[in-house]
Amino acid sequence: MDAPLEDAAPAWRACTVSTTLEVIGGRWKAVILFHLLHGMRRFNELQRELGSVTQRVLTMQLRELEADGIVERTVYAEVPPRVEYRLTPFGESLKPVLLSLRDWGERHRSEVAALRA
């Protein structure tokens, strides 16, 4: 008889690359984190900087990053409410990873564009 699915270890526990991608994987998370490397951002600032992300998707991605201890959310009791996001010290530990992703993109952007043309 097969073991229940709950007993199976998630892939991110077995592979260190999967662990990283579990936290920063997805269409928007790494880009959000890259913008937060430059300091605190308000929700609307992030949405403007990311361009085509919807409010719903940005909210979901930020909540997941907050749940993983990567992003800190601060709500100010103002009208209208002001919400700010910043990297936690744990989130700051991703800086070398994000900068490496940026550098690779800078080196290979034209190749990727040519392959996808």
JOVEN-V906715 format. One record per backbone hydrogen bond with DSSP energy under -1.0 kcal/mol. CO is the residue of the C=O (numbers start at 1). NH is the residue of the N-H. E is the energy in kcal/mol with one decimal. If there is no record, write none. Layout:
BEGIN
co:nh:e
CO:NH:E
CO:NH:E
END
This chain:
BEGIN
co:nh:e
4:7:-1.6
5:8:-1.0
10:13:-1.7
11:14:-1.1
11:15:-1.4
15:19:-1.7
16:20:-1.7
17:21:-2.5
18:22:-2.2
19:23:-1.0
20:24:-2.6
21:25:-2.2
28:32:-2.8
29:33:-2.8
30:34:-2.4
31:35:-2.0
32:36:-1.9
33:37:-1.0
36:39:-1.7
41:85:-2.9
42:46:-2.4
43:47:-2.5
44:48:-2.3
45:49:-2.7
46:50:-2.3
47:51:-1.2
50:52:-1.3
54:58:-2.6
55:59:-2.4
56:60:-2.3
57:61:-2.7
58:62:-2.5
59:63:-2.3
60:64:-2.2
61:65:-2.3
62:66:-2.4
63:67:-2.6
64:68:-1.7
65:70:-2.6
65:71:-1.1
66:69:-1.6
70:88:-2.2
72:86:-1.9
74:84:-2.7
76:78:-2.2
76:82:-1.1
82:76:-3.1
83:43:-1.1
84:74:-2.8
85:41:-2.4
86:72:-3.5
88:92:-2.5
91:94:-1.9
92:95:-2.0
94:98:-2.5
95:99:-2.7
96:100:-1.9
97:101:-2.1
98:102:-2.3
99:103:-2.7
100:104:-2.5
101:105:-2.2
102:106:-2.3
103:107:-2.3
104:108:-2.1
105:109:-1.2
108:112:-2.5
109:113:-2.5
110:114:-2.4
111:115:-2.5
112:116:-1.6
END
